[in-house]
Each structure stands twice: as structure tokens, then as C-alpha cells.
Amino acid sequence: MRHLLCIMLLPMLVGSATVPQDTTSARQPDGTPRVTMISIDGSISPTTTNYINRGIRIAKEERSECLIIQLDTPGGLLESTKNIVQTFLDSDDLPIVVYVAPEGGRAASAGTFITMAAHIAAMAPTTTIGAASPVQMGGGQSDSVMQKKIFNYSESFIESIANRRNRNAEWARSAVRDGESITAEKALEIDVIDLIATSREELLHTIDGHVINGDTLNTRKATIDEVPTNMSEKLLGFIMRPEVMLILTMIAIYGIIGEVTNPGAIVPGVAGVIALILVLYASAAMPINIAGFALIGLAIVLFIAEAFTPTFGILIAGGAVSFFLGALMLFQDLPQSMELSWAWLVPATILTTLFFVWIVTEGIRAQFSTNQTGKESMIGRRAQVIEQINDHSGRVFIKGEYWNAVSDQVIEEGEECEIVSIEGLTMKVKSVAESS
């Protein structure tokens, strides 16, 4: 029986051992190869990193010949750039092609690092590459020691990338050290890039036959599968824009303060909390300056303090200055391409100041002022005695109404009394002469 079982299983074992794995690139029904493409137009941010990683994953799943990244960027965050470059350098099983396009586009600052890290670097005519100064990539003004460290790190980083891809390391260092920028034609001449292509079709035709990590690209007649940004990436990219983060910060302030000063409105509080959560999420992914948040917090304290201790506008003015400086410092660590302009800062400061001067001041005062309606509003007011008041009976007239009244002393008809408290339909009063 054992021998018979072995004989029956032997063909299955041999078959499973001899069936080759399908490692060829994916093909369309007509046999044409496939290429995956994503397009990056704008600043490099954590959202860009997620988009590229998703493009790489899809290209691998579809077994594309390569991933083409069409790039047009003014720069971006250094940390995101480092993550993207590391992904490119670790991609041994998927060739990555960076194509700086369309004509007139650029691979500035962070884009220089990304382009040089690709297996194949291509540019369209009339495009530029360079200006990779860490001042542009890091934003803000650091002290000289820190700035020197950033420069040294950036120079060594881009040099290692150039050496890894056999590109012009000397020019790469100058792009960081001197902020040098060159055209596509010059970049091709000095071995910064591999080729110039006027269109996607020309790019596919030119890279056909290139050998990357031992595999020969077959792209001459390849079909391009474009991968657009999904809803999540669009939403996160929108939230992480500095102007949007400033608006969300204002909504968080207005909503939460509005709910505290006017309890029960619900909508302002919910909107404020949601905005605050979005700001905190974006802040975790972006290099936000903590001093900016501290100054904005100080501004809120000064605005609220004005409601309790009127200083004829001194605290309001101080709060406005603190808010403006806080909003300015909040995004100072962002690269130049992502800086927040004064066209946003000035209106935001004015609107926030007016909000606290008008809505918040009146709301806080209303919370701590005496009641203006109902029975409680009559406490402390004076009433006319129309029937002698003693410790068990009496009547007064106030606001067009007759009330029963009692007092610890006798108050004669025609005199005035002051209302001390109200219990049901009876007022407890005292003589005006006693209160004065």
C-alpha cells in the first residue's frame, strides 16, 4: 500500500517541482507590456510619499515593466524627500523612471534629490533641475552651527545618491552648496540625467532595451496605466496646506470658545473639535513650530482677559500682535514653496481680533452678568409698597405686577422696599432705608 501511494503521489510532486513561476511582466490581452505612471505636480509632502508608495505597490502587483513618475515640483519637505529616496534606492525588483515634465516644469530643491535617485532620470525640453539648497528644503532661519550641519548632511546625502546611480556627484554637491540650477540640455551633457524626451511616447521608446538590475525593459509598445491620486490622498494633501491649516486653527478656536461661552449651541463645539483633530493630525506630519502655537495660545488668553479686566484695548492689541506672530512662526519651518503669505496672515489676524472683541467678549460677559429676564432679574430692584408689609403678609407693586411680600421689619404703605429674594409667588423684601 505504501509503495502504491508513493507511485500515485510521485507525478504530483514532480509536477509541482517543475512548474516554473510566472515572473514575466504583465501583458494586455493582445500581448503588449504594461507601464504604470503617476503624476506629481506640487510640493513634496507626506501625502506625496504615500502616493508614490501606492504607485510602487500597484506597479508590482500588476508586474509592470517600470513605474514612471512624471514630476514637476518647486521642492518640499526634507523628511519626505529622504523617505522617497530611500524607497527608490531599495527598489531592486521594480525599475523607477522619473520624468521631469511637462515642458517648462522643474525638479527644484527636493525634486533634484528624487530625480537623481531614480533608476532612469529623464527630462522634457525647457525644463530645469537644481537649486537644492537646504534653506529651501528646511525653511526657517537656523543658527550658523545648525545651518552648517544641514548643509553638510545635504551635500553628503545627494553625493551618495549620485554615486549610487553613477551620476555627476560634483554638480550634485554644487546644487546644494551653491543652489545651482541647470537646463535639461545641460543636465544631459554633464551626466546629471540619462535622456531627454519630448513626450511620454518618446520616453517609452527611448528607455526600451535599458537593463535595470539585470532585467531588460520592454516599453516600446507598452500601455500606460495612469494611477491618479485617490480621495484620501487628495483630502490629506488639502488639509496639509498651510493656509488650510491656518483656517482649521481659526475654526477650532472659534468653535471651542464659542461653545464654552454659549453652552448648548453644539454645532460650534463639534466643528471646533473636528477642526482641532485635523490640525493635530496635520501637525504630526508637518514640521510645525511649537513657539507659534504658544503665541496663538497667549493671544487667546489676552483676548479673554480683556473681557474681565477692561484695559481700553491694550490686551486686545497685545493679543492681535501675539496671534499674528504666532501664525507667522507656526509655518516658518516649512520650505519656501510652502510658506504662508501675508495675504493670509493679515486677514486672519483681523478676523480673529474682531471675533474676540465682539462675540467672545459679549458671550463671556453674558455668562457672568446678572439675569435680565425672569423672576431673578427683579432681585435687587426696588418696589412700591401698596399694603403694609410685616413678617407674614404684605403687597408690593413692580413692573406692572402685584406681588405678595414679607419682611423681618414693618414697612408702611407708600414706602419703597428692596427685593431680597423670591420664593414661589412671595417676595422677601427689606426697607430701602435699611439697605442704604
NORQUI-V703333 format. One record per residue. N is the residue number from 1. RES is the residue in one letter. OMEGA is omega in radians with two decimals (NA if undefined). NEAR is the number of other C-alpha atoms within 12 Angstrom. Layout:
N_RES_OMEGA_NEAR ; N_RES_OMEGA_NEAR
This chain:
1_M_-3.13_7 ; 2_R_3.13_8 ; 3_H_-3.14_9 ; 4_L_3.12_9 ; 5_L_3.13_11 ; 6_C_-3.14_13 ; 7_I_-3.13_13 ; 8_M_-3.10_13 ; 9_L_-3.05_14 ; 10_L_3.13_14 ; 11_P_-3.14_14 ; 12_M_3.14_14 ; 13_L_3.13_13 ; 14_V_-3.13_14 ; 15_G_-3.13_11 ; 16_S_-3.12_12 ; 17_A_-3.04_11 ; 18_T_3.12_10 ; 19_V_-3.09_11 ; 20_P_3.06_10 ; 21_Q_3.12_9 ; 22_D_-3.12_9 ; 23_T_3.14_15 ; 24_T_3.13_20 ; 25_S_3.14_29 ; 26_A_3.13_28 ; 27_R_2.99_24 ; 28_Q_3.12_18 ; 29_P_3.14_9 ; 30_D_3.06_11 ; 31_G_-3.12_14 ; 32_T_3.13_19 ; 33_P_-3.06_28 ; 34_R_3.08_35 ; 35_V_3.11_45 ; 36_T_-3.12_41 ; 37_M_2.98_37 ; 38_I_-3.10_37 ; 39_S_3.12_29 ; 40_I_-3.13_40 ; 41_D_-3.11_29 ; 42_G_-3.07_27 ; 43_S_3.11_38 ; 44_I_-3.07_45 ; 45_S_3.07_43 ; 46_P_3.09_34 ; 47_T_3.10_35 ; 48_T_3.11_43 ; 49_T_3.12_34 ; 50_N_-3.14_28 ; 51_Y_3.13_32 ; 52_I_3.13_42 ; 53_N_3.11_30 ; 54_R_3.09_26 ; 55_G_3.10_37 ; 56_I_-3.13_36 ; 57_R_-3.14_24 ; 58_I_-3.14_27 ; 59_A_3.11_33 ; 60_K_3.13_27 ; 61_E_-3.13_21 ; 62_E_-3.13_26 ; 63_R_3.13_27 ; 64_S_3.08_37 ; 65_E_3.13_45 ; 66_C_3.01_49 ; 67_L_3.09_44 ; 68_I_3.11_44 ; 69_I_3.06_49 ; 70_Q_-2.93_41 ; 71_L_3.00_43 ; 72_D_-3.01_36 ; 73_T_3.04_41 ; 74_P_-3.11_35 ; 75_G_3.14_44 ; 76_G_-3.04_47 ; 77_L_-3.12_43 ; 78_L_-3.10_40 ; 79_E_3.10_27 ; 80_S_3.11_34 ; 81_T_3.11_41 ; 82_K_-3.14_30 ; 83_N_-3.14_26 ; 84_I_3.14_40 ; 85_V_3.13_36 ; 86_Q_3.09_26 ; 87_T_3.13_28 ; 88_F_-3.09_36 ; 89_L_3.14_29 ; 90_D_-3.07_21 ; 91_S_-3.14_25 ; 92_D_-3.08_19 ; 93_D_3.11_28 ; 94_L_3.07_37 ; 95_P_3.14_40 ; 96_I_-3.13_46 ; 97_V_3.04_45 ; 98_V_-3.09_46 ; 99_Y_-3.14_53 ; 100_V_-3.04_50 ; 101_A_0.03_37 ; 102_P_3.12_29 ; 103_E_-3.04_24 ; 104_G_3.12_21 ; 105_G_-3.11_27 ; 106_R_2.99_41 ; 107_A_-3.06_49 ; 108_A_3.03_43 ; 109_S_-3.13_45 ; 110_A_3.12_50 ; 111_G_3.10_53 ; 112_T_3.11_57 ; 113_F_-3.07_55 ; 114_I_-3.13_55 ; 115_T_-3.10_49 ; 116_M_3.14_51 ; 117_A_-3.10_45 ; 118_A_3.05_43 ; 119_H_3.07_41 ; 120_I_3.13_41 ; 121_A_-3.11_44 ; 122_A_3.11_48 ; 123_M_3.02_47 ; 124_A_3.09_37 ; 125_P_3.13_27 ; 126_T_3.00_23 ; 127_T_-3.11_32 ; 128_T_3.10_41 ; 129_I_3.09_48 ; 130_G_-3.08_43 ; 131_A_-3.06_34 ; 132_A_3.14_48 ; 133_S_3.11_40 ; 134_P_3.05_46 ; 135_V_3.10_36 ; 136_Q_-3.06_38 ; 137_M_-3.06_44 ; 138_G_-3.13_37 ; 139_G_3.07_32 ; 140_G_3.12_25 ; 141_Q_3.14_22 ; 142_S_3.04_17 ; 143_D_-3.00_11 ; 144_S_-3.14_11 ; 145_V_3.14_11 ; 146_M_3.13_16 ; 147_Q_3.11_22 ; 148_K_3.12_19 ; 149_K_3.14_18 ; 150_I_3.12_27 ; 151_F_-3.12_29 ; 152_N_3.13_20 ; 153_Y_-3.09_21 ; 154_S_3.11_36 ; 155_E_-3.13_29 ; 156_S_-3.14_23 ; 157_F_-3.10_33 ; 158_I_3.07_45 ; 159_E_3.12_30 ; 160_S_3.09_25 ; 161_I_-3.12_33 ; 162_A_3.13_33 ; 163_N_3.14_22 ; 164_R_-3.11_21 ; 165_R_3.12_31 ; 166_N_3.10_24 ; 167_R_-3.01_31 ; 168_N_-3.09_27 ; 169_A_-3.13_28 ; 170_E_3.09_24 ; 171_W_-3.14_33 ; 172_A_3.10_44 ; 173_R_-3.13_35 ; 174_S_3.10_27 ; 175_A_3.09_40 ; 176_V_-3.03_37 ; 177_R_-3.04_30 ; 178_D_-3.11_21 ; 179_G_-3.07_27 ; 180_E_3.12_24 ; 181_S_-3.09_30 ; 182_I_3.13_31 ; 183_T_3.13_30 ; 184_A_-3.13_36 ; 185_E_3.13_24 ; 186_K_3.14_25 ; 187_A_3.10_36 ; 188_L_-3.10_25 ; 189_E_-3.07_17 ; 190_I_3.03_20 ; 191_D_3.01_27 ; 192_V_3.09_43 ; 193_I_-3.08_44 ; 194_D_-3.07_35 ; 195_L_3.03_33 ; 196_I_3.14_37 ; 197_A_-3.11_31 ; 198_T_-3.11_24 ; 199_S_3.09_21 ; 200_R_-3.13_35 ; 201_E_3.10_21 ; 202_E_3.11_21 ; 203_L_3.13_35 ; 204_L_-3.13_36 ; 205_H_-3.05_22 ; 206_T_-3.09_25 ; 207_I_3.11_36 ; 208_D_3.14_25 ; 209_G_3.09_18 ; 210_H_3.12_26 ; 211_V_-3.13_18 ; 212_I_3.12_24 ; 213_N_3.08_19 ; 214_G_3.14_12 ; 215_D_3.14_19 ; 216_T_-3.13_20 ; 217_L_3.08_33 ; 218_N_-2.99_30 ; 219_T_-3.02_35 ; 220_R_-3.11_24 ; 221_K_-3.07_26 ; 222_A_3.04_32 ; 223_T_-3.12_27 ; 224_I_3.05_29 ; 225_D_-3.12_27 ; 226_E_3.12_22 ; 227_V_3.14_26 ; 228_P_3.04_23 ; 229_T_3.14_25 ; 230_N_-3.06_18 ; 231_M_-3.13_12 ; 232_S_3.14_16 ; 233_E_3.09_23 ; 234_K_-3.13_18 ; 235_L_-3.13_16 ; 236_L_3.08_28 ; 237_G_3.11_33 ; 238_F_-3.11_25 ; 239_I_-3.04_31 ; 240_M_3.03_36 ; 241_R_-3.06_35 ; 242_P_-3.12_37 ; 243_E_3.11_28 ; 244_V_3.10_27 ; 245_M_3.10_36 ; 246_L_3.12_43 ; 247_I_3.12_31 ; 248_L_3.08_32 ; 249_T_3.12_39 ; 250_M_3.12_40 ; 251_I_3.12_32 ; 252_A_3.14_32 ; 253_I_-3.10_39 ; 254_Y_-3.07_34 ; 255_G_-3.09_33 ; 256_I_3.12_30 ; 257_I_3.11_33 ; 258_G_3.12_34 ; 259_E_3.14_27 ; 260_V_-3.11_25 ; 261_T_3.12_28 ; 262_N_-3.06_25 ; 263_P_3.09_19 ; 264_G_3.14_13 ; 265_A_3.03_17 ; 266_I_-3.06_18 ; 267_V_3.11_20 ; 268_P_3.14_26 ; 269_G_3.13_25 ; 270_V_3.12_24 ; 271_A_3.14_25 ; 272_G_-3.14_28 ; 273_V_3.12_26 ; 274_I_3.12_22 ; 275_A_3.14_28 ; 276_L_3.13_28 ; 277_I_3.12_20 ; 278_L_3.11_29 ; 279_V_3.13_34 ; 280_L_3.10_24 ; 281_Y_3.14_22 ; 282_A_-3.13_30 ; 283_S_3.14_31 ; 284_A_-3.11_15 ; 285_A_-3.09_25 ; 286_M_3.11_36 ; 287_P_-3.11_34 ; 288_I_-3.13_35 ; 289_N_-3.09_24 ; 290_I_3.12_22 ; 291_A_3.10_22 ; 292_G_3.08_27 ; 293_F_-3.14_30 ; 294_A_3.13_21 ; 295_L_3.09_26 ; 296_I_3.07_36 ; 297_G_3.09_27 ; 298_L_3.12_26 ; 299_A_3.13_32 ; 300_I_3.12_39 ; 301_V_-3.13_26 ; 302_L_3.12_32 ; 303_F_-3.12_40 ; 304_I_3.13_35 ; 305_A_3.13_27 ; 306_E_-3.13_30 ; 307_A_-3.09_31 ; 308_F_-3.12_23 ; 309_T_-3.10_18 ; 310_P_3.13_17 ; 311_T_3.11_16 ; 312_F_3.01_14 ; 313_G_-3.10_21 ; 314_I_3.14_18 ; 315_L_3.09_28 ; 316_I_3.13_36 ; 317_A_3.10_26 ; 318_G_3.10_27 ; 319_G_3.13_33 ; 320_A_3.11_37 ; 321_V_-3.14_28 ; 322_S_3.13_31 ; 323_F_-3.12_42 ; 324_F_3.14_38 ; 325_L_3.12_29 ; 326_G_3.12_32 ; 327_A_3.12_42 ; 328_L_-3.12_35 ; 329_M_-3.06_31 ; 330_L_-3.06_36 ; 331_F_-3.08_39 ; 332_Q_3.13_33 ; 333_D_3.09_33 ; 334_L_3.11_38 ; 335_P_-3.06_38 ; 336_Q_-3.11_32 ; 337_S_-3.11_30 ; 338_M_-3.11_32 ; 339_E_3.12_35 ; 340_L_-3.07_29 ; 341_S_3.12_21 ; 342_W_3.11_15 ; 343_A_3.05_14 ; 344_W_-3.03_22 ; 345_L_-3.07_31 ; 346_V_3.10_22 ; 347_P_3.14_21 ; 348_A_3.13_34 ; 349_T_-3.14_34 ; 350_I_-3.11_22 ; 351_L_3.14_23 ; 352_T_3.11_38 ; 353_T_3.12_36 ; 354_L_3.12_22 ; 355_F_-3.11_28 ; 356_F_3.12_39 ; 357_V_-3.03_31 ; 358_W_-3.00_20 ; 359_I_-3.03_26 ; 360_V_3.14_35 ; 361_T_-3.14_31 ; 362_E_3.14_23 ; 363_G_3.13_24 ; 364_I_3.12_27 ; 365_R_3.13_24 ; 366_A_-3.14_19 ; 367_Q_-3.04_20 ; 368_F_3.09_15 ; 369_S_3.12_16 ; 370_T_-3.14_15 ; 371_N_3.13_15 ; 372_Q_3.14_15 ; 373_T_3.10_11 ; 374_G_-3.11_11 ; 375_K_-3.09_24 ; 376_E_-3.12_19 ; 377_S_-3.12_19 ; 378_M_3.13_26 ; 379_I_-3.10_25 ; 380_G_3.12_25 ; 381_R_3.12_28 ; 382_R_-3.14_28 ; 383_A_3.13_35 ; 384_Q_3.12_33 ; 385_V_3.13_36 ; 386_I_3.09_24 ; 387_E_-3.04_25 ; 388_Q_-3.12_27 ; 389_I_3.03_33 ; 390_N_-3.05_25 ; 391_D_3.13_20 ; 392_H_3.14_18 ; 393_S_3.13_25 ; 394_G_-3.14_31 ; 395_R_3.09_35 ; 396_V_3.11_39 ; 397_F_3.14_27 ; 398_I_3.11_26 ; 399_K_3.10_16 ; 400_G_-3.12_9 ; 401_E_3.07_16 ; 402_Y_-3.14_19 ; 403_W_2.96_30 ; 404_N_-3.08_31 ; 405_A_3.05_40 ; 406_V_-3.14_34 ; 407_S_3.09_32 ; 408_D_3.13_19 ; 409_Q_3.13_22 ; 410_V_3.10_25 ; 411_I_-3.02_33 ; 412_E_3.10_24 ; 413_E_3.14_20 ; 414_G_3.11_17 ; 415_E_3.07_24 ; 416_E_3.10_30 ; 417_C_3.12_40 ; 418_E_-3.10_32 ; 419_I_-3.11_35 ; 420_V_-3.13_27 ; 421_S_3.14_23 ; 422_I_3.09_24 ; 423_E_-3.07_17 ; 424_G_3.13_12 ; 425_L_-3.10_16 ; 426_T_3.10_24 ; 427_M_2.97_39 ; 428_K_-3.04_36 ; 429_V_3.02_44 ; 430_K_-3.10_36 ; 431_S_3.10_33 ; 432_V_3.14_24 ; 433_A_3.13_14 ; 434_E_-3.10_15 ; 435_S_3.14_15 ; 436_S_NA_10
